[in-house]
Amino acid sequence: HDTELDSTERLITVLERSDVQQRLLLLGEPGAGKTTELVALAYDLLEQAERNPFAPIPITFELSSWKEGKSIETWLVEQLNRFYRLKKEIGQQWLEEEQIFLLLDGLDELGLTLQRKCISTINQFLETQTYPYTVVCCRREEYEAGQTELKQLKGAVYLRPLNDQQIQTYLKDLNRYSLWENIGNNPELLDLARQPLFLTMLV
C-alpha cells in the first residue's frame, strides 16, 4: 500500500519498519536527491554502528561497474578489494556474516539491457543468500522502462519533486527569497527548481 511520508522523515526509520525489513528501493527523477539521501542514510547507519557493535557497516557500491555474467557476491568482494584494499577472503567473510549494509547506487547507468540482467542477479543473491541489509537506488523512468522488478526488496520510496512552499522556504533560509519572483513567474525555471539539484544550481 502507498503511504505519504513526512518530508522530515529519514530513510533509516523507513528501513526499520516491519514491512520493509531493511530492504528498500529508492526511486526519483534526475536531480531529485537520490544519492544525497543515500549519503544521509549512510551517516545515520554509521552512527547506529558506533552505538551498536553488532550493527552492519554501510558501504556504497556503484552498480555502473557491474559486468554481465558476474554474481553480485563476487562483484561486491572485488569492489571491496579494489576501492578499500580489503582482502577478498575478508570481504567474503563480511558478506557471509552480514556485516555490511549494501547501498547500491547507479542502477540506471547500466543501460536497460544490462539493468535487467543486473536486477535478476541481485534478486538471485538476495533470495539464495537471504541477505538482509540492502538499498538500491535508481531513476524512476529507467527502472519502470526495464520492466524487471527487484522482487526481493520489501518496499520502495519515491522522492517527489519539491512544491512551491518547499522552494520558498529554502530560498528564505538562504536569504535569497528575491529569486522567487524570477523562478515563480517562469514556468520552465519553476519546473527545473522542483528538483533539489537544479534548485541548488539556480541559487
N, C-alpha and C positions, 0 to 999 in steps of 0.2 A: 504494500500500500504506500501511497505517496504522502509525505509529511513535509510541511514547510518548516525549515529550521530557522531559529532566531539568527539574525545576522552576526550576533556576538558569540554564537556557539562555536566551540573549537572542534576540529576533526577528531581529536583524541576522545572526546566524550561520545561522539558517534560510534567510534570503534568499540567502545566499551559496552555498547548496547547489546542485550542478549540476542537480538535478532540479527546483528551484524557479525558478532563473534570474531572481531579482529581481521576481517577480510572485506576490503572495500574497493569500489571502483570510483575514481574521481574524474568527472567529465566537465567540460566547459568549452567555450568558444576561444579562438585565438586571442591572447591578451587578457583572458578572464581572471588570471591569477592562480592557475592550477599549480604551477611549480612553486610559487610563493607560498601557497597553502601547504604544499608538501614539505617545504623547508620549515615552516612554522610547526608542522606536526613533528618533524624530526627533533626540533628543540624540545618540544613537550615530552616526547618519548625519552630523550636523553635525561631530562630532569627526573622522569619517572625511574629510569635505570639507576640514577645516582642515589635515589632513596631506597630502591629495592634491588639487591644484588642478583635476584633471580629473573628480573625483567630483561627482555631481549634488547639488544643494541640496534638502533635504527641505522641502516646504511642505504644510500641512494644508488641505484643502478640505472644506466641509460640503455634502454632496450634497443635503441637505434643501432647498437653494435652487435646485436644478436645475429647469428648466422644460421641459415636453414640447415636442418639435419642435426643440430646440436641440442641436446637436452638442456632444459633450464638449469638443472642442478650442476651439470658440467660447466655451463656458461658462467654461472654465479661464482663457482670456485675459481675459474680462470680470471674473472673480473677482480675478485678479492686479491688474487696474486699479482695481477698487473698494476692495479691502482693503489693497493695498500700494502704491497710486499708481504702478504700473508702466505705462508707456505700452504700448498694445496691440501696437504693432509690435515692441517689445522682448519682451513676453510671448510673442508668436507665434514670435519668433526663438529664445527659450529652449526652447520646446517642440520646434521643428524640430531644434535642436541637442542635444536630450535632456539639458538642463542641470538639469532639475527632477525630484526624486523625488516622485511623486504619492502623497500619503497621503489617501485618500478616506474620510471618516467619515460616519456617519449615513445609510447607505443605507436602513435600516429606517424612517426617519422620513418617507419619501415616501408611505407607504401602498402596498398591494400592486399596484394598477393602475399607478401611476407608477413603482414599483420595477421592475416587469417591463420597462417601456419604457426606463428608465434603464440597466438591465443590458444590454439589446440595444444601446443607444447606446455603452456602454463597450466591449462586445465588438467592435463595428464599429470603434471608434477604435483599440483595441489590435491588431486584425487588419490593418487597412489602413495604419495608421501604424507598425505593429510597434514600439510604444513599450515600452521595456524596464522602466522603473522604476515599479512600481505596487503599492500595497497598498490593499485595500478592506476596510472594517470594517462588520460588520452583526450584528444579533441573529440567533441561530441559527433560532429559531422562525419569524421573518418571512422569512428567506432561504429556508427549506425550503417555507414556505407559498406563496411566489411561484412556485415550480415553473419558474423560469427561471434557468439557471446562468451564472455568469461563466466561460465556456468558455476564455477566453484566459489565465486565471490558471493557474499551474503547480502550485500547492499550497495547502493550507489548514491553519490552526492553530485548534483548538478549545480555548478556555480552560475547563478543567473546574472545577467547584465545589471549594472547599477541603475537605480532610479534617480529622478531629479533631486529628491531630498538628500540622498546619499552624496551626490555630486556637490550640491550646495554646501552641505556640512563639511565635506573635505576641503573645499575652497575657503570656507570661513576659518577653519582650523589653521590654514596656511597663510591667513591674511591676504588671500588673493581672490576675494569674492567679486572684485570688479570684473574678473574674467567671465563670470556667469552671464553677463549681458551679451558678450560675444558668442559664448557657447550656446546659451539658451535660445538665441534668435537665429541660429544657423543649424538647420536640421542635419546636415552632413557632419558638422562638428559634434553635435549632440550625440549622434549615433556612435561616433568614434569614442566620445567621452564615457560612454556606458561601459567600456572595457577598462579596468583599472590600469593596465599597461599604457594605453593610449592617453588616458587622463593624466597620468604622471608625466608623459612626454609633452602634452599640451601645456601643463603648468611650467 
